[in-house]
C-alpha cells in the first residue's frame, strides 16, 4: 500500500486541473496526433443499471468523454446484489484489453481479483463510489461513507429534536446491502452518530436488497411494529424512494423524521413536500466525470491522486432551492469546466 499524505483545502477542480495539464504535456505532438486517430473507449462499470443514481454517473462519464474526444461503454448488473454478473463483466473486459476501466465495485472483496487481473494486463482501473480490497488500482474517487453516515445520523437527531423538543426516542434504519463496502461504512457511520445521543435508541433495521417495493413494505412494518418510532434512516436512493412512499401512504411525515441518501427525482419531490426531512446528497455525476478523466490520464502514464473524497451535502426543506444544490439534485443542470469546478473535496496523493 503506498504511503499517503493528506492535502487539505483542495478541490476536485485543482486535483484534476493539475493532472490534466500534466497529461497533455506528457504527450509529444506525434503521440498526440496518433492518439487522436485511435478510437479510445473506456468501459464504465457501475453497480445497478436500474437506479437513477447510476444514470447520473453515466451522464458525467459521457460529458468527460465528449470533452476528451473519446468514447465510453455503459456496463453493469441490473442490481447491486448481482456480484457474479459484475465479476463476469470485468473478466470479459480484461480479455478485450480496453484503454482503461472505471469500476464501481459491488463487493469490496469479490472484485479485488478482477481488479488485480486488469492491472496485471496493464489496464489501468479507476475505482469509484466505494473501495476494493486491493491497492492495485490507479485511483479511488468516492464518498467518505462513514463520515456521510455520521452526517445522516446527526441530521436525524436534529430533526427529532426539532419535531419533539428533545433528541430522544426510538429510531430504525433501512439497509440496502449488508455486503457492499460503501453501504456498510455508511451504516456504521450512522450508528456511530447515534451513539453520541444517549437518549436515542436504535431499535430495528431491515435489509431491503436494493428493492424499492421491499423498502416500502419494510418501512410500513417498522412504523406498525414500533408505534413510538421517532425517526428512520434510509441508506441509499432506492431505500429512500421506498421509505418516502410508505411515509406518504401512512401520513407519517408529521410525527416521524425521515432522512435518506442520494437525490432521485422522487426523493427530491418528497423533500420538497416535507415527507423526507433531509437528504444526504452525494455527487455521482462528478464520480462519473472524474472517473473517466482519471482513467484516460492513467492510460497515458500520468501519476494520479491516490484517492479523492467527492464529499456530501445535506439538503433540507429550507435549503433545497438554493443555488448550491441545483446541479447536485438535478445533474441535467450541472455546469462544469474541463477542470471540474465542483464543491470542495479533499485529495490524498502519493507522497514523493
Secondary structure, 3 states (H helix, E strand, C coil): CCCEEEECCCEHHHHHHHHHHHHHHCCCHHHHHHHHHCCCEEEEEECCCCCHHHHHHHHHHHHHHHHHCCEEEEEECCCCCCHHHHHHHHHHHHHHCCCEEEECCCCCCCCHHHHHHHHHCCCEEEEEECCCCCCCCCEEEECCHHHHHHHHHHHHHHHHHHHHCCCCEEEEEEECCCCCHHHHHHHHHHHHHHCCCCCEEEEEEEECCCCHHHHHHHHHHHHHHCCCEEEEEECCHHHHHHHHHHHHHHCHHHCCEEEEECCCHHHHHHHHHCCCCEEEECCHHHHHHHHHHHHHHHHCCCCCEEEEECCCEEEECCCCCCHHHHHHHCHHHCCCCCCCCCCECCEEEECC
